[in-house]
Amino acid sequence: MSELRARRITMMNMMKNVAKKLLLIFLSVLFGLGICEGGVRILGYRYTGSFFTLDPLLGWSLRPGASAWQVDEGVAWVKINSHGYRDRERAISKPPAVYRVALLGDSFTEARQVDLDKTFASLAEEELNRRHCLGDRKVEVLNFGTLGYNTGQELIQLRERGWKFSPDMVVLNFYSGNDIIDHVRELNTVLPELVPYFRLKDGELEVDHGFRRGLKFDPTYIRLRGLATDALNASELALMVCKLRMASAQRKEMEREMARVYAAKESADTNALPTQYSRFIHYLPPTIPSMVEAWQVTEALIAEFGKEVRSHKAPMLLMITPLPIQFHPDPKAQEAFRVDHKIDSLEYADDRVERQARANGIPTLRLEKPLLDEARRLGTYMAGFANSPPNELHLNERGHAVVAREMVRAVCEIAGAVGRQVTRKRY
């Protein structure tokens, strides 16, 4: 018995020694990581955090309460409110004497590249309250914009989540750069496997929620992943590692794209997608079957948006945001782009969207001319930042100021027209 007891004691001592060594290793690693984290912060490095979560309704959405820096394009501290939007905190129940404008759109509307008070949503809210063109009520412009959303997702978002905020007016920001192609899986450039797609069947829109398959939309998984992402945002070192991994993934994606380009050149298929199609295909009349379908769905969604908003007896404005090349201050750059891609008009998509909107009684605001006029007046760009290419990607502060000005003008015109209609009915 004494021998067995001695063996047990020896085993226990060995286990304690192993535990001590493992603890020492863990603490050493933790200390080393702490030193690295401190060094990264002392040196002033910042990395863009993660703001998204999986969403069984829309595929993805902004994560309520998420906060981090956005530094890949522009520099801004981003805070997502408790409802999952890049906006001030808003009550679901509309307060008395408040007029609400629901603003829907993609990353141009979300506008993480600039400080919150410099976004066109915030600037428009401030100016509308100054002008009082909507009466004596306080105006709230609720920003529902979310990166990557297309018109179909925005329609679902309005139906399932937007109306509960009781908006008095709806402003839909349409971006021709991807709001057409992203309606078809084959063309979609933003998470094509995570999108609820609309399809036309016998002239009616039907939505396919097939993306929900799998365990990734389990509520427990989503909650745990959100907690892990919040922890990630708290560490600049972890964000740096993620950025390096993303850079590696992007290189591999470029290699795959080059392989696809080579294969397309070798192919004789006239319906094959041209290389870098997302940069220019919306400027051309559709010939490829998938693009024909994309336009059909897009136009049907615009009509459906109009019916949806009218059913709630609210006015609507469709804002058409152009691609940066359309408001490039240098005419030679525009001409070179048009010639390179064999484009007759850079306004093809915007013209077609406007015609469809007006055919369905939806007032439109085209932003191309105001942005272009301001760019040429100032001799500078309305998009791009010091840490991103000039006149590329998203609007900078100058661009947001122009959009806010034009949006306020259009909203006040619509409000005035509605007021005149009400007066005529009374008398």
KAFENTA-V396125 format. One line per field, one symbol per residue. ss: DSSP state (2 for helix, 1 for strand, 0 for the rest). psi: psi as a letter, one per 20 degrees, with the letter a starting at -180 (. if undefined). burial: I if it has 16 or more other C-alpha atoms within 10 Angstrom, else O. Layout:
ss = ???
psi = ???
burial = ???
//
This chain:
ss = 0222222222222222222222222222222222222222220000000001111000111100001111000001111000000000000000000111111100222200000222022222222222200000011111100000002222222222222220001111111000002220000000022200111110011111022200222022222222222222200222222222222222222222222222222200000000002220222000002222222222222222222222200011111110022220002222222222000000022222222222200011110222222222220000100000000000102222222222222222222222222222220
psi = hhghhhggggghgghggggggggggghggggghgggghggghijpqqpapjrqqoigigrrqopiqprqoihorpqppppriikqnrrpqqgppqqkpppoooqabhhggliirqgiiqhgghggghhhhhkikaiqpppooojpppiqahghhggggghhghijlqiqpopopoihiighiipghipiomhikpopqqpokjqpqpokiiiqriijphgggghhgghhhhghiohghhgghhghhhghhghhhghghhhgghhhiqjoijqpqqkhihihiiqpphpghhggggggghhhgghggggghhjlqqqpopoprqhhhkpiohhggggggghjlpgpijgghggggggghhjkoqqopigggggghghgikaqiqqrhjrqqkqdrqahgghhgggghggggghgghggghhggghhh.
burial = OOOOOOOOOOOOOOOOOOOOOOOOOOOOOOOOOOOOOOOIOOOOOIIIIIIIIIIIIIIIIIIIOIIIIIIOIIIIIIIIIIIIIIIIOOOOOOOOOIIIIIIIIIIIIIIIIIIIOIIIIIIIIIIIIOOOIIIOOIIIIIIIIIIIIIIIIIIIIIOOOIIOIIIIIIIIIIIIIIIIIIIIIOIIOIOIOIIIIIIOOOOOOOOOIOIIOOOOIOOOOIOOOIOOIIOIIOIIIIIIOIOOOOOOOOOOOOOOOOOOIOOIOOOOOOOOIOIOOIOIIIIIOOOOOIIOIIIIIIIIIIIIIIOOIOOOOOIIIIIIIIIIIIIIIOOOOIOOIIOOOOIOOIIOIIOOIIOIIOOOOIIIIIIIOOIIOIIIOOOIIIIIIOOOOIIIIIIIIIIIIIIIIIIIIIIIOIIOOOOOOOOOOOO
//
